């Protein structure tokens, strides 16, 4: 029985040795390579820095082979990893660095200019830089660097005094001995920032034990589906997002190979990587599935090796699931989770197709549905989803009151509205905070989005509620159309034929794209803030006209 992630990491090379483990841009590392390089990084931390077990180290990298190397190395040195989105603004970085009290930072050179502007106002004293091509042979580094510059343009100049190149660290530390820290089962492993169940970003404290528990739960569910053999996994979703990271760790634990995609928006490169690696497992989210099914090069690929497509992080629409199945011949398996749960709570049975369900809870996980007054809801009735299990977080970083609000007697109040059916399968309806109250009725945006996105001329959409004196809230839908002739009237007529009258959007706005999170989840809150500002401006103009 493994007691910590350092034992887990060591066990990978013992079991799988020279099998390929991770790769990106045509270069791969074996399990032995990961073991050696992560030991070197851990040794460097122990012998050349004043970092101590329990100190926080921020990792700000895109998907590349360096990510598991430094992640494993930091954990082996007893550090607490803080995963950071590379696209955060300098102001957002400053807030997260200070809140986590991070003492070290590992950052990709392409994004270092943002951090360089705020480092002096943070506790960070140790900075390690890397280029996305660092672990490739020298001749390939130049080629990849040139291609990146052509696509993204020149990187803004920056200067970080005393920064160390990761490649030099890994080469220089080959003779040092890494010393494994002491017992870690209950010790903090990750400080993962999230919006939590409500409000601004919080640091979710995840222990070695909770992460190991979730890895084992995922493995068990994969085994039930006959997917317990080594798989070839394509991972376009960023590893700094916990859904992506935990899936990768679970697949590595059974000897799988992970093809990391640095830029999932580059559909041409993604398609070519798919053709090259011939994955058996593909992980994605709703917008990515839609984009790929619209990309001519991807739709012409051979999908005969693809056994499992996993979706998580946001709701799937029926139209996206149907189109993916038509293109690839592989049904999408949905899961549900939260960062607070390390993150997976439930996974649907592979091959079952899109049925609006996210499956039964993982082994050892309990789910209950609770009403507004705290009463348990019967089968088929909706209420707040609450979760309990070994993968639960320790709490929110230095936010005891917020922790106590959502975590009681081991049960996490998720803030999601859902139902359980007779088979114990969970259906997620929507976020409680996104529910729209109009004319005394409750309307869930995801229900409307699922219906509206099925229109043949609509790629995707997002629904929000706006304040209204007469009916409480009115419904507005933002539409991304693939037909420039589509009109607001046609959208509303389509809705009238399929929805109850009070669910028909009063307002329709066409847009080129929708605001998204780091994994592609549509940010309804941002859309609502924009709409409210526009509404206030209109009201102000009327007063002064």
Order of alpha helices (4+ residues) and beta strands (2+ residues): alpha-beta-beta-alpha-beta-alpha-beta-alpha-beta-alpha-beta-alpha-beta-alpha-beta-beta-alpha-beta-alpha-beta-alpha-beta-alpha-alpha-beta-alpha-beta-beta-beta-beta-beta-beta-alpha-beta-beta-beta-beta-beta-alpha-beta-beta-alpha-beta-alpha
